[in-house]
Amino acid sequence: MRQLPSLNMLRIFEEVARHRSFSQAALGLNVTQGAVSRQIKQLEDYLGVALFLRTPKGLALTEAGNSLSPQLAQAFDHIEQALQAVHVPNLRQRLRILAPPTWATRWLSAHLRAFCRYYPDINLSVTNQSGHDSLAEIDCRIRFGLAPDSHCASQLLVMERHIAVSSPELFADGQPPDLKQFPLLHILHEGKRLKVWENWLAAMNREDVDAGQGLEFSTLDQVIHTALAGGGLAVIDRQMIERELANGSLLPISPVEVIGPYGYWLDVANDKQGLSKVDLFTQWLRGVSRS
């Protein structure tokens, strides 16, 4: 068995060596400069030698770096030639994604045009079927939850930002509706109510409102549509109702916003890491989520 560092580590070294710049390498690879720096440090630790020196004129290769750089570039050239020899032109890849229905409908669909423009050779298959016991049948999963999944590569995309909203028709003379006068709308997750109302009322120091009263629904979309119809008051992640807030069909009851504790996580099975279609999607998704 070959004893080699990760291919990504070597690829980053080649890019830095070519540009003589961490920042230029990071830009070319669409990663952060910190990520490039960490990968180079790991490679130097693996080899036991320094590969770069910082000089008044900029970054320079050490003797070991100068020795490694041309051979590694040649090795990558050979790999590229071998892949091109068997590559089928215009072969479209299918990327299978498991995602919560409201997130897919309200967030992902709004950004897919950009992804398809950047990566026309990748077809997305987005499903919300919950019958998958593992990540074996899909390429990656967007999961609503509290913590990372220890069984795979799991990273937080974005935390929920909860605000209380209602239809404008429930406002009277510009004043927000009375919390005790209208039903509270609740969302169920895994058969239990999410405690979004309890958390928001605690942030408001409102102990006089019964957080348990109201209506409950199995999907967030149902809560949103009921709120739009004036059927009650809802605490919703503002990222899921950007359009409604912008056009005024839902109005904040208060400026109070509660961050978390739930968020959206990106999970990738260990055997799917490194696939180009997965890497491209995850890098794009991280960038869009943080913008």
Phi and psi in degrees as GROMACS dihedral restraints (atoms count N, CA, C in turn):
[ dihedral_restraints ]
;  ai    aj    ak    al  type     phi  dphi    fc
    3     4     5     6     1   -68.4    20    10
    4     5     6     7     1   136.2    20    10
    6     7     8     9     1  -100.0    20    10
    7     8     9    10     1    92.9    20    10
    9    10    11    12     1  -131.9    20    10
   10    11    12    13     1   147.8    20    10
   12    13    14    15     1   -71.1    20    10
   13    14    15    16     1   173.9    20    10
   15    16    17    18     1   -63.8    20    10
   16    17    18    19     1   146.5    20    10
   18    19    20    21     1   -62.1    20    10
   19    20    21    22     1   -35.8    20    10
   21    22    23    24     1   -63.1    20    10
   22    23    24    25     1   -38.1    20    10
   24    25    26    27     1   -62.6    20    10
   25    26    27    28     1   -43.2    20    10
   27    28    29    30     1   -69.0    20    10
   28    29    30    31     1   -37.5    20    10
   30    31    32    33     1   -63.3    20    10
   31    32    33    34     1   -40.6    20    10
   33    34    35    36     1   -66.4    20    10
   34    35    36    37     1   -40.9    20    10
   36    37    38    39     1   -59.5    20    10
   37    38    39    40     1   -45.2    20    10
   39    40    41    42     1   -60.9    20    10
   40    41    42    43     1   -39.7    20    10
   42    43    44    45     1   -67.6    20    10
   43    44    45    46     1   -42.8    20    10
   45    46    47    48     1   -65.5    20    10
   46    47    48    49     1   -42.2    20    10
   48    49    50    51     1   -63.0    20    10
   49    50    51    52     1   -36.1    20    10
   51    52    53    54     1   -70.7    20    10
   52    53    54    55     1   -40.5    20    10
   54    55    56    57     1   -91.6    20    10
   55    56    57    58     1   -18.0    20    10
   57    58    59    60     1    55.1    20    10
   58    59    60    61     1    40.0    20    10
   60    61    62    63     1  -160.0    20    10
   61    62    63    64     1   128.4    20    10
   63    64    65    66     1   -68.6    20    10
   64    65    66    67     1   -41.7    20    10
   66    67    68    69     1   -67.4    20    10
   67    68    69    70     1   -40.8    20    10
   69    70    71    72     1   -67.0    20    10
   70    71    72    73     1   -38.0    20    10
   72    73    74    75     1   -64.0    20    10
   73    74    75    76     1   -42.9    20    10
   75    76    77    78     1   -61.5    20    10
   76    77    78    79     1   -41.2    20    10
   78    79    80    81     1   -64.0    20    10
   79    80    81    82     1   -43.8    20    10
   81    82    83    84     1   -67.3    20    10
   82    83    84    85     1   -30.8    20    10
   84    85    86    87     1   -95.0    20    10
   85    86    87    88     1    -4.2    20    10
   87    88    89    90     1    60.7    20    10
   88    89    90    91     1    43.3    20    10
   90    91    92    93     1  -131.5    20    10
   91    92    93    94     1   174.3    20    10
   93    94    95    96     1   -80.5    20    10
   94    95    96    97     1   157.8    20    10
   96    97    98    99     1   -64.2    20    10
   97    98    99   100     1   -33.9    20    10
   99   100   101   102     1   -62.5    20    10
  100   101   102   103     1   -38.7    20    10
  102   103   104   105     1   -65.1    20    10
  103   104   105   106     1   -39.7    20    10
  105   106   107   108     1   -63.2    20    10
  106   107   108   109     1   -46.6    20    10
  108   109   110   111     1   -59.8    20    10
  109   110   111   112     1   -42.2    20    10
  111   112   113   114     1   -64.4    20    10
  112   113   114   115     1   -41.4    20    10
  114   115   116   117     1   -65.2    20    10
  115   116   117   118     1   -39.7    20    10
  117   118   119   120     1   -65.8    20    10
  118   119   120   121     1   -41.4    20    10
  120   121   122   123     1   -62.4    20    10
  121   122   123   124     1   -39.8    20    10
  123   124   125   126     1   -65.9    20    10
  124   125   126   127     1   -38.8    20    10
  126   127   128   129     1   -67.0    20    10
  127   128   129   130     1   -41.3    20    10
  129   130   131   132     1   -64.0    20    10
  130   131   132   133     1   -39.0    20    10
  132   133   134   135     1   -64.2    20    10
  133   134   135   136     1   -39.6    20    10
  135   136   137   138     1   -64.2    20    10
  136   137   138   139     1   -42.9    20    10
  138   139   140   141     1   -82.3    20    10
  139   140   141   142     1   -24.7    20    10
  141   142   143   144     1    80.6    20    10
  142   143   144   145     1    14.8    20    10
  144   145   146   147     1  -139.2    20    10
  145   146   147   148     1   156.6    20    10
  147   148   149   150     1   -81.2    20    10
  148   149   150   151     1   143.3    20    10
  150   151   152   153     1  -109.6    20    10
  151   152   153   154     1   -20.9    20    10
  153   154   155   156     1  -135.4    20    10
  154   155   156   157     1   152.2    20    10
  156   157   158   159     1  -126.2    20    10
  157   158   159   160     1   141.0    20    10
  159   160   161   162     1   -92.4    20    10
  160   161   162   163     1   122.1    20    10
  162   163   164   165     1  -121.0    20    10
  163   164   165   166     1   166.6    20    10
  165   166   167   168     1   -57.4    20    10
  166   167   168   169     1   -25.1    20    10
  168   169   170   171     1   -92.1    20    10
  169   170   171   172     1    -0.6    20    10
  171   172   173   174     1   122.6    20    10
  172   173   174   175     1  -158.7    20    10
  174   175   176   177     1   -82.6    20    10
  175   176   177   178     1   136.0    20    10
  177   178   179   180     1  -132.5    20    10
  178   179   180   181     1   149.6    20    10
  180   181   182   183     1   -78.7    20    10
  181   182   183   184     1   140.5    20    10
  183   184   185   186     1   -76.6    20    10
  184   185   186   187     1   178.3    20    10
  186   187   188   189     1   -60.6    20    10
  187   188   189   190     1   -40.8    20    10
  189   190   191   192     1   -66.0    20    10
  190   191   192   193     1   -40.8    20    10
  192   193   194   195     1   -63.4    20    10
  193   194   195   196     1   -41.1    20    10
  195   196   197   198     1   -63.7    20    10
  196   197   198   199     1   -33.6    20    10
  198   199   200   201     1   -72.5    20    10
  199   200   201   202     1   -39.4    20    10
  201   202   203   204     1   -77.5    20    10
  202   203   204   205     1   -37.3    20    10
  204   205   206   207     1   -56.5    20    10
  205   206   207   208     1   -53.8    20    10
  207   208   209   210     1   -66.3    20    10
  208   209   210   211     1   -35.4    20    10
  210   211   212   213     1   -68.4    20    10
  211   212   213   214     1   -38.0    20    10
  213   214   215   216     1   -69.1    20    10
  214   215   216   217     1   -40.4    20    10
  216   217   218   219     1   -60.5    20    10
  217   218   219   220     1   -41.8    20    10
  219   220   221   222     1   -65.5    20    10
  220   221   222   223     1   -39.0    20    10
  222   223   224   225     1   -63.4    20    10
  223   224   225   226     1   -41.8    20    10
  225   226   227   228     1   -66.3    20    10
  226   227   228   229     1   -35.1    20    10
  228   229   230   231     1   -61.0    20    10
  229   230   231   232     1   -42.6    20    10
  231   232   233   234     1   -64.8    20    10
  232   233   234   235     1   -41.3    20    10
  234   235   236   237     1   -62.4    20    10
  235   236   237   238     1   -44.7    20    10
  237   238   239   240     1   -62.1    20    10
  238   239   240   241     1   -43.0    20    10
  240   241   242   243     1   -63.9    20    10
  241   242   243   244     1   -39.9    20    10
  243   244   245   246     1   -65.2    20    10
  244   245   246   247     1   -40.4    20    10
  246   247   248   249     1   -68.6    20    10
  247   248   249   250     1   -39.9    20    10
  249   250   251   252     1   -64.3    20    10
  250   251   252   253     1   -29.4    20    10
  252   253   254   255     1   -67.4    20    10
  253   254   255   256     1   -26.3    20    10
  255   256   257   258     1  -113.8    20    10
  256   257   258   259     1    -1.7    20    10
  258   259   260   261     1   -69.8    20    10
  259   260   261   262     1   134.7    20    10
  261   262   263   264     1   -93.8    20    10
  262   263   264   265     1   115.4    20    10
  264   265   266   267     1   -58.6    20    10
  265   266   267   268     1   143.4    20    10
  267   268   269   270     1    62.7    20    10
  268   269   270   271     1    19.7    20    10
  270   271   272   273     1   -74.0    20    10
  271   272   273   274     1   118.9    20    10
  273   274   275   276     1   -85.7    20    10
  274   275   276   277     1   138.6    20    10
  276   277   278   279     1  -101.1    20    10
  277   278   279   280     1   145.6    20    10
  279   280   281   282     1  -106.1    20    10
  280   281   282   283     1   125.4    20    10
  282   283   284   285     1  -107.5    20    10
  283   284   285   286     1   118.3    20    10
  285   286   287   288     1   -99.1    20    10
  286   287   288   289     1   122.8    20    10
  288   289   290   291     1  -124.5    20    10
  289   290   291   292     1   131.5    20    10
  291   292   293   294     1  -101.6    20    10
  292   293   294   295     1   125.8    20    10
  294   295   296   297     1  -145.8    20    10
  295   296   297   298     1   150.3    20    10
  297   298   299   300     1   -60.1    20    10
  298   299   300   301     1   141.5    20    10
  300   301   302   303     1   -60.3    20    10
  301   302   303   304     1   -44.6    20    10
  303   304   305   306     1   -69.6    20    10
  304   305   306   307     1   -39.5    20    10
  306   307   308   309     1   -60.8    20    10
  307   308   309   310     1   -43.7    20    10
  309   310   311   312     1   -65.0    20    10
  310   311   312   313     1   -41.2    20    10
  312   313   314   315     1   -72.8    20    10
  313   314   315   316     1   -44.8    20    10
  315   316   317   318     1   -96.0    20    10
  316   317   318   319     1   -28.7    20    10
  318   319   320   321     1  -106.7    20    10
  319   320   321   322     1   -56.6    20    10
  321   322   323   324     1   -62.4    20    10
  322   323   324   325     1   -45.0    20    10
  324   325   326   327     1   -61.0    20    10
  325   326   327   328     1   -30.0    20    10
  327   328   329   330     1   -72.3    20    10
  328   329   330   331     1   -18.3    20    10
  330   331   332   333     1  -110.7    20    10
  331   332   333   334     1    -5.0    20    10
  333   334   335   336     1   -66.0    20    10
  334   335   336   337     1   -28.9    20    10
  336   337   338   339     1   -58.0    20    10
  337   338   339   340     1   -41.9    20    10
  339   340   341   342     1   -66.4    20    10
  340   341   342   343     1   -42.7    20    10
  342   343   344   345     1   -61.6    20    10
  343   344   345   346     1   -45.6    20    10
  345   346   347   348     1   -64.4    20    10
  346   347   348   349     1   -31.6    20    10
  348   349   350   351     1   -71.4    20    10
  349   350   351   352     1   -39.7    20    10
  351   352   353   354     1   -72.6    20    10
  352   353   354   355     1   -37.3    20    10
  354   355   356   357     1  -129.3    20    10
  355   356   357   358     1    72.1    20    10
  357   358   359   360     1   -66.6    20    10
  358   359   360   361     1   -17.0    20    10
  360   361   362   363     1   -89.0    20    10
  361   362   363   364     1     4.9    20    10
  363   364   365   366     1  -113.6    20    10
  364   365   366   367     1   121.7    20    10
  366   367   368   369     1   -95.4    20    10
  367   368   369   370     1   130.2    20    10
  369   370   371   372     1   -94.8    20    10
  370   371   372   373     1   137.8    20    10
  372   373   374   375     1  -121.4    20    10
  373   374   375   376     1   106.1    20    10
  375   376   377   378     1  -106.6    20    10
  376   377   378   379     1   125.0    20    10
  378   379   380   381     1  -132.4    20    10
  379   380   381   382     1   153.7    20    10
  381   382   383   384     1  -115.6    20    10
  382   383   384   385     1    15.9    20    10
  384   385   386   387     1   -62.9    20    10
  385   386   387   388     1   129.7    20    10
  387   388   389   390     1   -97.6    20    10
  388   389   390   391     1    12.9    20    10
  390   391   392   393     1   -80.8    20    10
  391   392   393   394     1    -1.5    20    10
  393   394   395   396     1   -81.1    20    10
  394   395   396   397     1   115.1    20    10
  396   397   398   399     1   -78.5    20    10
  397   398   399   400     1   -17.5    20    10
  399   400   401   402     1  -144.4    20    10
  400   401   402   403     1  -177.5    20    10
  402   403   404   405     1   -90.2    20    10
  403   404   405   406     1    10.0    20    10
  405   406   407   408     1   -62.2    20    10
  406   407   408   409     1   -36.3    20    10
  408   409   410   411     1   -92.2    20    10
  409   410   411   412     1    -1.6    20    10
  411   412   413   414     1  -129.2    20    10
  412   413   414   415     1   167.7    20    10
  414   415   416   417     1   -92.1    20    10
  415   416   417   418     1   -36.7    20    10
  417   418   419   420     1  -157.9    20    10
  418   419   420   421     1   163.7    20    10
  420   421   422   423     1  -133.4    20    10
  421   422   423   424     1   134.1    20    10
  423   424   425   426     1   -98.1    20    10
  424   425   426   427     1   123.8    20    10
  426   427   428   429     1  -125.5    20    10
  427   428   429   430     1   135.2    20    10
  429   430   431   432     1   -89.2    20    10
  430   431   432   433     1   121.8    20    10
  432   433   434   435     1  -173.2    20    10
  433   434   435   436     1  -171.5    20    10
  435   436   437   438     1  -101.2    20    10
  436   437   438   439     1   -24.3    20    10
  438   439   440   441     1  -149.8    20    10
  439   440   441   442     1   163.7    20    10
  441   442   443   444     1   -67.2    20    10
  442   443   444   445     1   157.4    20    10
  444   445   446   447     1   -89.8    20    10
  445   446   447   448     1   118.9    20    10
  447   448   449   450     1   -73.1    20    10
  448   449   450   451     1    -9.3    20    10
  450   451   452   453     1   -93.0    20    10
  451   452   453   454     1     1.7    20    10
  453   454   455   456     1  -155.0    20    10
  454   455   456   457     1   179.4    20    10
  456   457   458   459     1   -75.7    20    10
  457   458   459   460     1   114.4    20    10
  459   460   461   462     1  -131.9    20    10
  460   461   462   463     1   128.3    20    10
  462   463   464   465     1  -140.2    20    10
  463   464   465   466     1   147.2    20    10
  465   466   467   468     1   -75.5    20    10
  466   467   468   469     1   127.6    20    10
  468   469   470   471     1   -86.9    20    10
  469   470   471   472     1   -51.8    20    10
  471   472   473   474     1  -162.2    20    10
  472   473   474   475     1   143.6    20    10
  474   475   476   477     1   -86.5    20    10
  475   476   477   478     1   151.0    20    10
  477   478   479   480     1   -70.7    20    10
  478   479   480   481     1   148.5    20    10
  480   481   482   483     1  -127.1    20    10
  481   482   483   484     1    96.7    20    10
  483   484   485   486     1   -87.0    20    10
  484   485   486   487     1   132.3    20    10
  486   487   488   489     1  -131.9    20    10
  487   488   489   490     1   154.5    20    10
  489   490   491   492     1   -92.9    20    10
  490   491   492   493     1   131.9    20    10
  492   493   494   495     1  -136.5    20    10
  493   494   495   496     1   164.3    20    10
  495   496   497   498     1  -154.5    20    10
  496   497   498   499     1   170.1    20    10
  498   499   500   501     1   -67.2    20    10
  499   500   501   502     1   146.2    20    10
  501   502   503   504     1   -57.7    20    10
  502   503   504   505     1   -25.8    20    10
  504   505   506   507     1   -68.1    20    10
  505   506   507   508     1   -16.4    20    10
  507   508   509   510     1   -87.3    20    10
  508   509   510   511     1    -8.3    20    10
  510   511   512   513     1   -80.6    20    10
  511   512   513   514     1   143.1    20    10
  513   514   515   516     1  -122.4    20    10
  514   515   516   517     1   116.9    20    10
  516   517   518   519     1    54.8    20    10
  517   518   519   520     1    39.2    20    10
  519   520   521   522     1    80.1    20    10
  520   521   522   523     1    -1.8    20    10
  522   523   524   525     1   -94.7    20    10
  523   524   525   526     1   140.3    20    10
  525   526   527   528     1   -65.5    20    10
  526   527   528   529     1   155.9    20    10
  528   529   530   531     1   -66.2    20    10
  529   530   531   532     1   152.2    20    10
  531   532   533   534     1   -71.6    20    10
  532   533   534   535     1   125.6    20    10
  534   535   536   537     1   -62.7    20    10
  535   536   537   538     1   -23.2    20    10
  537   538   539   540     1   -93.4    20    10
  538   539   540   541     1    -4.0    20    10
  540   541   542   543     1   -95.5    20    10
  541   542   543   544     1   -24.3    20    10
  543   544   545   546     1  -120.8    20    10
  544   545   546   547     1   154.4    20    10
  546   547   548   549     1   -64.1    20    10
  547   548   549   550     1   143.2    20    10
  549   550   551   552     1   -89.5    20    10
  550   551   552   553     1   135.3    20    10
  552   553   554   555     1   -98.5    20    10
  553   554   555   556     1   129.1    20    10
  555   556   557   558     1  -118.4    20    10
  556   557   558   559     1   147.5    20    10
  558   559   560   561     1  -109.0    20    10
  559   560   561   562     1   134.9    20    10
  561   562   563   564     1   -92.7    20    10
  562   563   564   565     1   140.1    20    10
  564   565   566   567     1  -135.2    20    10
  565   566   567   568     1   118.1    20    10
  567   568   569   570     1    54.8    20    10
  568   569   570   571     1    40.4    20    10
  570   571   572   573     1    83.4    20    10
  571   572   573   574     1    -2.4    20    10
  573   574   575   576     1  -124.3    20    10
  574   575   576   577     1   149.6    20    10
  576   577   578   579     1   -68.1    20    10
  577   578   579   580     1   133.9    20    10
  579   580   581   582     1   -71.2    20    10
  580   581   582   583     1   141.3    20    10
  582   583   584   585     1   -87.6    20    10
  583   584   585   586     1    42.6    20    10
  585   586   587   588     1   -70.4    20    10
  586   587   588   589     1   -36.4    20    10
  588   589   590   591     1   -68.3    20    10
  589   590   591   592     1   -43.3    20    10
  591   592   593   594     1   -57.7    20    10
  592   593   594   595     1   -45.0    20    10
  594   595   596   597     1   -65.7    20    10
  595   596   597   598     1   -41.7    20    10
  597   598   599   600     1   -69.2    20    10
  598   599   600   601     1   -42.7    20    10
  600   601   602   603     1   -64.2    20    10
  601   602   603   604     1   -35.6    20    10
  603   604   605   606     1   -64.2    20    10
  604   605   606   607     1   -40.2    20    10
  606   607   608   609     1   -65.9    20    10
  607   608   609   610     1   -26.9    20    10
  609   610   611   612     1   -88.3    20    10
  610   611   612   613     1    -5.6    20    10
  612   613   614   615     1    56.9    20    10
  613   614   615   616     1    40.0    20    10
  615   616   617   618     1  -105.4    20    10
  616   617   618   619     1    96.8    20    10
  618   619   620   621     1   -93.9    20    10
  619   620   621   622     1    -1.6    20    10
  621   622   623   624     1   -92.2    20    10
  622   623   624   625     1    -1.0    20    10
  624   625   626   627     1  -107.1    20    10
  625   626   627   628     1   131.4    20    10
  627   628   629   630     1   -80.3    20    10
  628   629   630   631     1   105.2    20    10
  630   631   632   633     1   -70.0    20    10
  631   632   633   634     1   -14.0    20    10
  633   634   635   636     1   -85.4    20    10
  634   635   636   637     1   -16.7    20    10
  636   637   638   639     1   -79.0    20    10
  637   638   639   640     1   156.8    20    10
  639   640   641   642     1   122.8    20    10
  640   641   642   643     1  -158.8    20    10
  642   643   644   645     1  -114.1    20    10
  643   644   645   646     1   148.1    20    10
  645   646   647   648     1  -124.5    20    10
  646   647   648   649     1   149.3    20    10
  648   649   650   651     1  -136.7    20    10
  649   650   651   652     1   155.8    20    10
  651   652   653   654     1   -83.9    20    10
  652   653   654   655     1   -19.8    20    10
  654   655   656   657     1  -130.9    20    10
  655   656   657   658     1   153.7    20    10
  657   658   659   660     1   -66.6    20    10
  658   659   660   661     1   -33.9    20    10
  660   661   662   663     1   -58.7    20    10
  661   662   663   664     1   -38.2    20    10
  663   664   665   666     1   -65.1    20    10
  664   665   666   667     1   -39.4    20    10
  666   667   668   669     1   -62.0    20    10
  667   668   669   670     1   -45.7    20    10
  669   670   671   672     1   -62.5    20    10
  670   671   672   673     1   -45.4    20    10
  672   673   674   675     1   -66.2    20    10
  673   674   675   676     1   -35.4    20    10
  675   676   677   678     1   -67.3    20    10
  676   677   678   679     1   -41.2    20    10
  678   679   680   681     1   -63.8    20    10
  679   680   681   682     1   -41.1    20    10
  681   682   683   684     1   -61.2    20    10
  682   683   684   685     1   -34.6    20    10
  684   685   686   687     1   -82.5    20    10
  685   686   687   688     1     1.7    20    10
  687   688   689   690     1    79.8    20    10
  688   689   690   691     1    19.8    20    10
  690   691   692   693     1   -83.8    20    10
  691   692   693   694     1    -0.2    20    10
  693   694   695   696     1   161.1    20    10
  694   695   696   697     1  -174.9    20    10
  696   697   698   699     1  -106.2    20    10
  697   698   699   700     1   144.3    20    10
  699   700   701   702     1  -135.5    20    10
  700   701   702   703     1   145.3    20    10
  702   703   704   705     1  -104.5    20    10
  703   704   705   706     1   117.3    20    10
  705   706   707   708     1  -134.6    20    10
  706   707   708   709     1   147.1    20    10
  708   709   710   711     1   -62.5    20    10
  709   710   711   712     1   118.5    20    10
  711   712   713   714     1   -61.7    20    10
  712   713   714   715     1   -22.9    20    10
  714   715   716   717     1   -69.3    20    10
  715   716   717   718     1   -19.0    20    10
  717   718   719   720     1   -88.8    20    10
  718   719   720   721     1   -10.7    20    10
  720   721   722   723     1  -129.4    20    10
  721   722   723   724     1    34.0    20    10
  723   724   725   726     1   -59.2    20    10
  724   725   726   727     1   -41.8    20    10
  726   727   728   729     1   -66.1    20    10
  727   728   729   730     1   -43.6    20    10
  729   730   731   732     1   -66.1    20    10
  730   731   732   733     1   -37.2    20    10
  732   733   734   735     1   -68.7    20    10
  733   734   735   736     1   -37.0    20    10
  735   736   737   738     1   -69.0    20    10
  736   737   738   739     1   -39.1    20    10
  738   739   740   741     1   -92.9    20    10
  739   740   741   742     1    -1.1    20    10
  741   742   743   744     1    81.2    20    10
  742   743   744   745     1    10.0    20    10
  744   745   746   747     1   -76.6    20    10
  745   746   747   748     1   -17.3    20    10
  747   748   749   750     1  -129.0    20    10
  748   749   750   751     1   138.1    20    10
  750   751   752   753     1  -121.6    20    10
  751   752   753   754     1   140.6    20    10
  753   754   755   756     1   -64.8    20    10
  754   755   756   757     1   136.6    20    10
  756   757   758   759     1   -78.4    20    10
  757   758   759   760     1   -29.1    20    10
  759   760   761   762     1  -154.0    20    10
  760   761   762   763     1   155.0    20    10
  762   763   764   765     1   -74.8    20    10
  763   764   765   766     1    -6.5    20    10
  765   766   767   768     1   -62.9    20    10
  766   767   768   769     1   130.4    20    10
  768   769   770   771     1  -127.9    20    10
  769   770   771   772     1   134.8    20    10
  771   772   773   774     1  -113.6    20    10
  772   773   774   775     1   122.5    20    10
  774   775   776   777     1   -88.5    20    10
  775   776   777   778     1   127.2    20    10
  777   778   779   780     1    69.5    20    10
  778   779   780   781     1  -161.0    20    10
  780   781   782   783     1   -80.0    20    10
  781   782   783   784     1    -7.8    20    10
  783   784   785   786     1   -84.6    20    10
  784   785   786   787     1   155.5    20    10
  786   787   788   789     1  -151.9    20    10
  787   788   789   790     1  -179.9    20    10
  789   790   791   792     1  -106.7    20    10
  790   791   792   793     1   126.3    20    10
  792   793   794   795     1  -113.1    20    10
  793   794   795   796     1   144.8    20    10
  795   796   797   798     1  -103.1    20    10
  796   797   798   799     1   118.3    20    10
  798   799   800   801     1  -113.6    20    10
  799   800   801   802     1   131.1    20    10
  801   802   803   804     1  -130.1    20    10
  802   803   804   805     1   124.2    20    10
  804   805   806   807     1   -59.9    20    10
  805   806   807   808     1   148.6    20    10
  807   808   809   810     1   -57.9    20    10
  808   809   810   811     1   -35.9    20    10
  810   811   812   813     1   -80.0    20    10
  811   812   813   814     1    -5.3    20    10
  813   814   815   816     1  -100.5    20    10
  814   815   816   817     1    -9.8    20    10
  816   817   818   819     1   -67.8    20    10
  817   818   819   820     1   139.3    20    10
  819   820   821   822     1    95.3    20    10
  820   821   822   823     1   -17.3    20    10
  822   823   824   825     1   -65.1    20    10
  823   824   825   826     1   134.0    20    10
  825   826   827   828     1   -59.9    20    10
  826   827   828   829     1   -41.8    20    10
  828   829   830   831     1   -65.3    20    10
  829   830   831   832     1   -35.7    20    10
  831   832   833   834     1   -71.0    20    10
  832   833   834   835     1   -43.9    20    10
  834   835   836   837     1   -61.6    20    10
  835   836   837   838     1   -43.1    20    10
  837   838   839   840     1   -63.3    20    10
  838   839   840   841     1   -42.8    20    10
  840   841   842   843     1   -67.8    20    10
  841   842   843   844     1   -44.5    20    10
  843   844   845   846     1   -66.3    20    10
  844   845   846   847     1   -39.4    20    10
  846   847   848   849     1   -64.9    20    10
  847   848   849   850     1   -43.1    20    10
  849   850   851   852     1   -63.6    20    10
  850   851   852   853     1   -43.3    20    10
  852   853   854   855     1   -65.0    20    10
  853   854   855   856     1   -42.0    20    10
  855   856   857   858     1   -62.1    20    10
  856   857   858   859     1   -42.2    20    10
  858   859   860   861     1   -64.4    20    10
  859   860   861   862     1   -44.2    20    10
  861   862   863   864     1   -70.0    20    10
  862   863   864   865     1   -37.9    20    10
  864   865   866   867     1   -64.8    20    10
  865   866   867   868     1   -29.7    20    10
  867   868   869   870     1   -96.1    20    10
  868   869   870   871     1    -3.0    20    10
